[in-house]
Amino acid sequence: MIILSKILFAVLLLVALFFIFITTVFGSKSDAMSGGSSTIRTTYRGKAGFDDFMSRMTFILGMIFIGLCLIIDILQQRFGG
C-alpha cells in the first residue's frame, strides 16, 4: 500500500501543477463578476468557446484533486505510512 500511496501522491502533484498552470495562464478576466454561472452565459452566446472549455477543465481538475486527496488520506489512515 505504501507504493500505491506514493504513486497516487505523484499523480496528485502532477494534477496540482497542471491545475495551477491552467488557472494562472488561461484564467479569464471577463468572468470576475459573473457569479460563477457559466451556463446562462453560454445560452445567449451560442456555441461554447474556449473560456467555457477551460472553466469545465478547471472544475474537473479540481474534483480530481479533491478525490485524490481523499483517497490518499484514507489509505494513510488505514494502512499507515
N, CA, C and O atoms as a MOPAC input file, in Angstrom:
PM7 MOZYME 1SCF
protein

 N      0.80400 1    -1.21000 1     0.00000 1
 C      0.00000 1     0.00000 1     0.00000 1
 C      0.84400 1     1.27100 1     0.00000 1
 O      0.38300 1     2.32500 1    -0.43600 1
 N      2.06300 1     1.17200 1     0.48200 1
 C      2.92500 1     2.34300 1     0.50400 1
 C      3.27000 1     2.76600 1    -0.92400 1
 O      3.33500 1     3.95700 1    -1.23000 1
 N      3.49000 1     1.77600 1    -1.79300 1
 C      3.81500 1     2.08800 1    -3.18600 1
 C      2.61600 1     2.74300 1    -3.86800 1
 O      2.78400 1     3.70900 1    -4.61200 1
 N      1.41300 1     2.23100 1    -3.62700 1
 C      0.20700 1     2.81800 1    -4.20100 1
 C      0.00500 1     4.25000 1    -3.70800 1
 O     -0.39000 1     5.12600 1    -4.47800 1
 N      0.27400 1     4.48000 1    -2.43800 1
 C      0.15500 1     5.81600 1    -1.87300 1
 C      1.14600 1     6.78300 1    -2.51500 1
 O      0.80900 1     7.93500 1    -2.78600 1
 N      2.36900 1     6.31200 1    -2.75700 1
 C      3.37100 1     7.16800 1    -3.39100 1
 C      3.02700 1     7.45600 1    -4.84800 1
 O      3.25400 1     8.56700 1    -5.32900 1
 N      2.48600 1     6.47200 1    -5.54900 1
 C      2.06000 1     6.68600 1    -6.93700 1
 C      0.91800 1     7.69500 1    -6.98200 1
 O      0.92300 1     8.60400 1    -7.81200 1
 N     -0.06000 1     7.53600 1    -6.09500 1
 C     -1.17400 1     8.48100 1    -6.05600 1
 C     -0.71200 1     9.88200 1    -5.68400 1
 O     -1.24600 1    10.86800 1    -6.19300 1
 N      0.27300 1     9.97700 1    -4.80300 1
 C      0.80900 1    11.28600 1    -4.43800 1
 C      1.51900 1    11.93800 1    -5.62000 1
 O      1.42100 1    13.15100 1    -5.80500 1
 N      2.23100 1    11.14800 1    -6.42200 1
 C      2.88500 1    11.68300 1    -7.61300 1
 C      1.85000 1    12.17800 1    -8.62200 1
 O      2.03200 1    13.22700 1    -9.24100 1
 N      0.75900 1    11.41700 1    -8.78400 1
 C     -0.32200 1    11.84800 1    -9.67400 1
 C     -0.95800 1    13.12200 1    -9.13300 1
 O     -1.29700 1    14.02500 1    -9.89700 1
 N     -1.11700 1    13.19500 1    -7.81800 1
 C     -1.67500 1    14.39400 1    -7.19100 1
 C     -0.80300 1    15.61600 1    -7.46700 1
 O     -1.32400 1    16.69500 1    -7.74900 1
 N      0.49500 1    15.46200 1    -7.39100 1
 C      1.39900 1    16.57400 1    -7.68600 1
 C      1.27900 1    17.01900 1    -9.13700 1
 O      1.27900 1    18.21800 1    -9.41800 1
 N      1.17600 1    16.07000 1   -10.06100 1
 C      1.02100 1    16.42100 1   -11.47100 1
 C     -0.29300 1    17.16000 1   -11.71800 1
 O     -0.33100 1    18.14900 1   -12.45000 1
 N     -1.37300 1    16.66900 1   -11.09900 1
 C     -2.67100 1    17.33600 1   -11.24100 1
 C     -2.61200 1    18.73500 1   -10.65200 1
 O     -3.15200 1    19.67400 1   -11.23600 1
 N     -1.96100 1    18.88800 1    -9.50000 1
 C     -1.85400 1    20.20000 1    -8.86300 1
 C     -1.06000 1    21.17100 1    -9.73100 1
 O     -1.45100 1    22.32900 1    -9.88000 1
 N      0.03900 1    20.71700 1   -10.29800 1
 C      0.83200 1    21.58500 1   -11.16500 1
 C      0.06200 1    21.98100 1   -12.42100 1
 O      0.11500 1    23.13600 1   -12.84200 1
 N     -0.64900 1    21.03500 1   -13.01800 1
 C     -1.44700 1    21.32900 1   -14.20200 1
 C     -2.59600 1    22.27100 1   -13.85600 1
 O     -2.92800 1    23.16600 1   -14.63400 1
 N     -3.20200 1    22.06800 1   -12.68600 1
 C     -4.28700 1    22.92900 1   -12.20800 1
 C     -3.78100 1    24.36500 1   -12.01700 1
 O     -4.44700 1    25.31900 1   -12.42100 1
 N     -2.61900 1    24.51300 1   -11.41100 1
 C     -2.02800 1    25.84300 1   -11.21800 1
 C     -1.70400 1    26.48100 1   -12.55900 1
 O     -1.95700 1    27.66900 1   -12.76000 1
 N     -1.14600 1    25.70000 1   -13.47900 1
 C     -0.80500 1    26.21800 1   -14.79800 1
 C     -2.04400 1    26.71700 1   -15.53900 1
 O     -2.02900 1    27.80300 1   -16.11900 1
 N     -3.09800 1    25.93600 1   -15.52000 1
 C     -4.32300 1    26.33200 1   -16.22800 1
 C     -4.93400 1    27.59200 1   -15.62600 1
 O     -5.34400 1    28.49200 1   -16.35900 1
 N     -4.99700 1    27.66200 1   -14.30900 1
 C     -5.64800 1    28.81500 1   -13.69200 1
 C     -4.83000 1    30.09300 1   -13.82600 1
 O     -5.40100 1    31.18100 1   -13.88800 1
 N     -3.50800 1    29.98400 1   -13.87000 1
 C     -2.71500 1    31.20600 1   -13.99300 1
 C     -2.54600 1    31.65200 1   -15.44000 1
 O     -2.61100 1    32.84900 1   -15.72100 1
 N     -2.33500 1    30.73800 1   -16.34400 1
 C     -2.08000 1    31.10000 1   -17.73000 1
 C     -3.36600 1    31.38800 1   -18.49600 1
 O     -3.44100 1    32.36100 1   -19.24700 1
 N     -4.38600 1    30.53400 1   -18.30500 1
 C     -5.60000 1    30.65700 1   -19.08700 1
 C     -6.76400 1    31.24100 1   -18.30500 1
 O     -7.90500 1    31.15200 1   -18.75900 1
 N     -6.51600 1    31.83200 1   -17.15100 1
 C     -7.58600 1    32.41600 1   -16.35700 1
 C     -8.26100 1    33.55300 1   -17.09500 1
 O     -7.59500 1    34.43700 1   -17.63300 1
 N     -9.58000 1    33.52900 1   -17.12100 1
 C    -10.32500 1    34.54700 1   -17.85200 1
 C    -10.56800 1    35.75000 1   -16.96000 1
 O    -10.96000 1    35.60000 1   -15.80300 1
 N    -10.33900 1    36.92300 1   -17.48500 1
 C    -10.56200 1    38.14900 1   -16.73100 1
 C    -12.01600 1    38.60600 1   -16.81700 1
 O    -12.46200 1    39.40100 1   -15.98900 1
 N    -12.75600 1    38.11500 1   -17.80500 1
 C    -14.13100 1    38.58200 1   -18.01500 1
 C    -15.11900 1    37.94300 1   -17.05500 1
 O    -16.22700 1    38.46000 1   -16.90700 1
 N    -14.77500 1    36.85100 1   -16.39900 1
 C    -15.70200 1    36.15900 1   -15.52200 1
 C    -15.62800 1    36.62000 1   -14.07900 1
 O    -16.16200 1    35.94600 1   -13.19800 1
 N    -14.99200 1    37.73200 1   -13.81100 1
 C    -14.79500 1    38.17200 1   -12.43300 1
 C    -16.10800 1    38.51500 1   -11.74200 1
 O    -16.24600 1    38.25500 1   -10.54600 1
 N    -17.06000 1    39.07900 1   -12.44000 1
 C    -18.32000 1    39.48400 1   -11.83200 1
 C    -19.50800 1    38.66200 1   -12.32600 1
 O    -20.65400 1    39.09200 1   -12.18900 1
 N    -19.25300 1    37.49600 1   -12.89500 1
 C    -20.34700 1    36.72300 1   -13.47200 1
 C    -21.10900 1    35.91000 1   -12.43900 1
 O    -22.19500 1    35.41200 1   -12.73700 1
 N    -20.57900 1    35.76400 1   -11.25100 1
 C    -21.27000 1    34.99100 1   -10.22800 1
 C    -21.07800 1    33.49500 1   -10.35800 1
 O    -21.73000 1    32.73000 1    -9.64700 1
 N    -20.21300 1    33.06200 1   -11.23700 1
 C    -19.90300 1    31.64800 1   -11.37200 1
 C    -20.91900 1    30.86100 1   -12.17900 1
 O    -20.86700 1    29.63100 1   -12.18100 1
 N    -21.81700 1    31.50700 1   -12.84700 1
 C    -22.83800 1    30.80700 1   -13.61100 1
 C    -22.50200 1    30.88100 1   -15.09200 1
 O    -22.85800 1    31.84500 1   -15.76900 1
 N    -21.81500 1    29.86100 1   -15.59100 1
 C    -21.40500 1    29.88900 1   -16.99100 1
 C    -22.48000 1    29.33300 1   -17.91400 1
 O    -22.40700 1    29.54600 1   -19.12400 1
 N    -23.48300 1    28.62200 1   -17.38100 1
 C    -24.49600 1    28.03600 1   -18.25700 1
 C    -25.41000 1    29.09500 1   -18.84000 1
 O    -25.83600 1    28.96400 1   -19.98700 1
 N    -25.72300 1    30.13600 1   -18.09500 1
 C    -26.57400 1    31.20400 1   -18.60100 1
 C    -25.83200 1    31.98100 1   -19.68100 1
 O    -26.41700 1    32.35900 1   -20.69600 1
 N    -24.56200 1    32.21200 1   -19.46200 1
 C    -23.74900 1    32.97100 1   -20.39800 1
 C    -23.65800 1    32.25200 1   -21.74000 1
 O    -23.73100 1    32.89600 1   -22.78700 1
 N    -23.49900 1    30.93300 1   -21.72900 1
 C    -23.35600 1    30.21300 1   -22.99200 1
 C    -24.67600 1    30.12500 1   -23.74000 1
 O    -24.67300 1    29.97800 1   -24.96200 1
 N    -25.80100 1    30.21000 1   -23.04600 1
 C    -27.08800 1    30.15300 1   -23.71600 1
 C    -27.26400 1    31.34100 1   -24.64200 1
 O    -27.78600 1    31.18600 1   -25.74600 1
 N    -26.85200 1    32.49600 1   -24.22800 1
 C    -27.02300 1    33.70000 1   -25.04000 1
 C    -25.90400 1    33.88500 1   -26.04800 1
 O    -26.08100 1    34.59200 1   -27.04000 1
 N    -24.77100 1    33.27300 1   -25.81800 1
 C    -23.63100 1    33.45000 1   -26.70400 1
 C    -23.65300 1    32.50300 1   -27.88500 1
 O    -23.05700 1    32.80000 1   -28.92000 1
 N    -24.31000 1    31.39500 1   -27.75800 1
 C    -24.28200 1    30.40800 1   -28.82700 1
 C    -23.42600 1    29.22900 1   -28.43400 1
 O    -23.58100 1    28.68300 1   -27.34100 1
 N    -22.52500 1    28.83000 1   -29.31100 1
 C    -21.67900 1    27.67000 1   -29.05600 1
 C    -20.68400 1    27.95800 1   -27.94100 1
 O    -20.23800 1    29.08900 1   -27.74900 1
 N    -20.35200 1    26.89800 1   -27.21700 1
 C    -19.38300 1    27.03000 1   -26.12500 1
 C    -18.00400 1    27.31700 1   -26.70700 1
 O    -17.59300 1    26.69700 1   -27.68800 1
 N    -17.30400 1    28.24400 1   -26.10500 1
 C    -15.99400 1    28.63400 1   -26.60300 1
 C    -14.87100 1    28.11800 1   -25.73300 1
 O    -15.05500 1    27.21800 1   -24.91400 1
 N    -13.70000 1    28.70700 1   -25.92600 1
 C    -12.50300 1    28.29500 1   -25.21300 1
 C    -12.62700 1    28.57300 1   -23.71900 1
 O    -12.16400 1    27.77000 1   -22.90900 1
 N    -13.23900 1    29.68800 1   -23.33600 1
 C    -13.40500 1    30.01800 1   -21.91700 1
 C    -14.27600 1    28.99100 1   -21.21200 1
 O    -14.01300 1    28.62100 1   -20.06800 1
 N    -15.31100 1    28.53400 1   -21.90000 1
 C    -16.17600 1    27.51400 1   -21.30400 1
 C    -15.44200 1    26.18400 1   -21.15400 1
 O    -15.61400 1    25.47700 1   -20.16000 1
 N    -14.62600 1    25.85400 1   -22.14900 1
 C    -13.82500 1    24.63800 1   -22.06100 1
 C    -12.84900 1    24.71100 1   -20.89200 1
 O    -12.70200 1    23.74600 1   -20.14100 1
 N    -12.18500 1    25.85000 1   -20.73900 1
 C    -11.23300 1    25.98400 1   -19.64800 1
 C    -11.92100 1    25.99500 1   -18.29300 1
 O    -11.37200 1    25.49300 1   -17.31300 1
 N    -13.11400 1    26.56200 1   -18.23100 1
 C    -13.88200 1    26.54700 1   -16.99200 1
 C    -14.24900 1    25.11500 1   -16.61200 1
 O    -14.13700 1    24.72000 1   -15.45200 1
 N    -14.68100 1    24.35900 1   -17.58900 1
 C    -15.02700 1    22.95200 1   -17.33000 1
 C    -13.78400 1    22.16000 1   -16.95700 1
 O    -13.84000 1    21.32600 1   -16.05300 1
 N    -12.66200 1    22.40100 1   -17.63000 1
 C    -11.41800 1    21.70000 1   -17.32800 1
 C    -10.94200 1    22.02300 1   -15.90900 1
 O    -10.46700 1    21.13900 1   -15.19600 1
 N    -11.06800 1    23.27900 1   -15.50300 1
 C    -10.69100 1    23.67100 1   -14.15100 1
 C    -11.55600 1    22.96300 1   -13.11900 1
 O    -11.05400 1    22.49500 1   -12.09700 1
 N    -12.85600 1    22.88300 1   -13.38500 1
 C    -13.76100 1    22.18600 1   -12.47300 1
 C    -13.40200 1    20.70600 1   -12.36900 1
 O    -13.36000 1    20.15500 1   -11.26900 1
 N    -13.14300 1    20.06300 1   -13.50000 1
 C    -12.80700 1    18.63600 1   -13.49400 1
 C    -11.49200 1    18.39500 1   -12.76200 1
 O    -11.38800 1    17.45900 1   -11.97000 1
 N    -10.49000 1    19.22800 1   -13.01900 1
 C     -9.21200 1    19.07200 1   -12.31600 1
 C     -9.36400 1    19.29100 1   -10.81200 1
 O     -8.71600 1    18.61500 1   -10.01300 1
 N    -10.22200 1    20.23600 1   -10.42900 1
 C    -10.47700 1    20.44900 1    -9.01000 1
 C    -11.11400 1    19.23400 1    -8.35000 1
 O    -10.74800 1    18.86600 1    -7.23400 1
 N    -12.07000 1    18.60900 1    -9.04100 1
 C    -12.71300 1    17.40900 1    -8.49800 1
 C    -11.73200 1    16.24100 1    -8.41400 1
 O    -11.75800 1    15.47600 1    -7.44900 1
 N    -10.86200 1    16.10000 1    -9.42700 1
 C     -9.83900 1    15.05100 1    -9.38800 1
 C     -8.87300 1    15.30300 1    -8.23300 1
 O     -8.48300 1    14.36900 1    -7.53200 1
 N     -8.48900 1    16.55100 1    -8.03700 1
 C     -7.58100 1    16.90100 1    -6.94900 1
 C     -8.18800 1    16.55100 1    -5.59200 1
 O     -7.52700 1    15.94500 1    -4.74800 1
 N     -9.44000 1    16.93200 1    -5.38700 1
 C    -10.10200 1    16.63600 1    -4.11300 1
 C    -10.23900 1    15.12500 1    -3.91300 1
 O    -10.00200 1    14.61100 1    -2.82000 1
 N    -10.62000 1    14.42900 1    -4.97500 1
 C    -10.76300 1    12.97600 1    -4.87800 1
 C     -9.45600 1    12.28200 1    -4.53600 1
 O     -9.42400 1    11.39100 1    -3.68700 1
 N     -8.37700 1    12.68900 1    -5.19600 1
 C     -7.07200 1    12.09700 1    -4.89000 1
 C     -6.64300 1    12.39500 1    -3.45900 1
 O     -6.08000 1    11.53100 1    -2.78700 1
 N     -6.90400 1    13.60800 1    -2.99100 1
 C     -6.56000 1    13.95500 1    -1.60700 1
 C     -7.30700 1    13.05700 1    -0.62800 1
 O     -6.73100 1    12.57500 1     0.34700 1
 N     -8.58000 1    12.83800 1    -0.88800 1
 C     -9.37300 1    11.98200 1    -0.00800 1
 C     -8.89400 1    10.53600 1    -0.03800 1
 O     -8.79800 1     9.89500 1     1.00800 1
 N     -8.59300 1    10.01700 1    -1.22800 1
 C     -8.12900 1     8.63600 1    -1.33900 1
 C     -6.79000 1     8.45900 1    -0.63800 1
 O     -6.59500 1     7.47700 1     0.07900 1
 N     -5.87300 1     9.38600 1    -0.83200 1
 C     -4.56200 1     9.30000 1    -0.17000 1
 C     -4.72200 1     9.37500 1     1.33700 1
 O     -4.05900 1     8.63800 1     2.06600 1
 N     -5.58800 1    10.25100 1     1.81400 1
 C     -5.81000 1    10.37500 1     3.25400 1
 C     -6.40000 1     9.09200 1     3.83500 1
 O     -5.97400 1     8.64300 1     4.89900 1
 N     -7.36400 1     8.50700 1     3.15500 1
 C     -7.97600 1     7.26100 1     3.64200 1
 C     -6.94600 1     6.13700 1     3.66200 1
 O     -6.88400 1     5.37400 1     4.62600 1
 N     -6.13700 1     6.02500 1     2.60700 1
 C     -5.10700 1     4.98300 1     2.57800 1
 C     -4.08900 1     5.15500 1     3.69700 1
 O     -3.67300 1     4.17700 1     4.31700 1
 N     -3.69000 1     6.39300 1     3.95500 1
 C     -2.69900 1     6.60500 1     5.00300 1
 C     -3.28100 1     6.39500 1     6.39600 1
 O     -2.56000 1     5.97400 1     7.30100 1
 N     -4.54900 1     6.67300 1     6.58700 1
 C     -5.16900 1     6.43400 1     7.89000 1
 C     -5.37000 1     4.93900 1     8.14400 1
 O     -5.19100 1     4.47500 1     9.27000 1
 N     -5.73100 1     4.20000 1     7.13200 1
 C     -6.00000 1     2.76800 1     7.32200 1
 C     -4.73600 1     1.93000 1     7.38500 1
 O     -4.64300 1     0.99900 1     8.18500 1
 N     -3.76400 1     2.25600 1     6.54500 1
 C     -2.59800 1     1.40600 1     6.43300 1
 C     -1.32000 1     2.03700 1     6.97100 1
 O     -0.27100 1     1.39300 1     6.99700 1
 N     -1.40100 1     3.27900 1     7.39500 1
 C     -0.22300 1     3.95700 1     7.93100 1
 C      0.75500 1     4.31300 1     6.82700 1
 O      0.59900 1     3.88800 1     5.68200 1
 N      1.72700 1     5.06700 1     7.16800 1
 C      2.76300 1     5.34200 1     6.18900 1
 C      2.82200 1     6.74800 1     5.83600 1
 O      3.65000 1     7.14300 1     5.01500 1

